[in-house]
Amino acid sequence: AGKMWKIIRINENGSIRLLLNDGINNNTKYKFNPSYNNYTYMYYSNSNVENGIKRTLDTWYNDNLKTYEDYIADTEFCEQFKVSANSSSVTAGSVTVPLYSSYTSNFKCSTDANGKGILTSKVGLLTYDEAVHAGNYFAKESRSYITYNYNYWLMSPAGANDTGALAWFVNTRGHIVIYYVNGRYVVRPVISLKAGILATGSGTSDDPYIVQTR
């Protein structure tokens, strides 16, 4: 679609997970969720509202990638509440999670006690676990493969405190950190190319893979 992507990983079904190299709509900053005064707003699926990140991303997909849908796999994305940044947000609703310091990053996903877990979609966001495996860490500088010159949202919820719901994001220095969901950061879509797609190129920034039409 005339856009540059970075390969994040190979999914279990052989499809190739990609992260857009830039933010949508010229790196415009968006709220994760315009509502924030309840822990439920930390979940990506609950942002399917006007000015919410899910609806914003779905609209962008329909405007930019819908015509390429034959190449894009239905992908499982994880919005499970799995890890917290501080003691004030360890418990949210019916879920209690470990602090980042005692959490081992993994790609497992299941429905949590708040009823949130796996979403199947053509487009989504990077998760906390994927950011860690790409070389980013909580509150620690890292110029990883996916660090860029702006702050961008992750899909993963980060709990809630007395002020409001929180979600994870990656900042310009490679820190994985949290902020209230009504803050504004860049949105970088994630899609998966179906297995068996042909491409030319060597995969470098100077000679990127270019997906071939069928």
C-alpha angles and dihedrals in degrees: 000000000000092000133119118238136180122224110240103177146317112267122228091258093053097257117134118242114218134191120205109247092224138028121272121265096018094314094304112176119238138186116250088219128352088215116066113155097098133052091240090073091068090076120093094220089057090060092071089114136100108299090007120131097242094053091043091052095045090052091050090050092051091049097046113020108023092097089056094052094119087071098044121086127217100255134200112233124188123228095161115137100244112147140027135208100212143008095262092064104039093107125047121168107319096339128095117187136182125258117259089253092065098032122103111210115236141156095240116123134182139154110285126216090270089061096252127122134103122033122188114210145135091244137027143133138279116269132226090253093052092049091052093049089050089058106269124126140192111278092341125116115244131161094209131169091270101039112113142171096280143046114262135185126250122208095237121105117230102196130250142270136191091290100049153287121322136207134187124254138171117237132209092269094053096257117145103220141154136247139169113282093239090064119104125244138150120279119225112186124221122209134165126230114220117254114266097033111148123228140175126218135057099265099251125126089252094046107025125184109265116203112235123224117241 
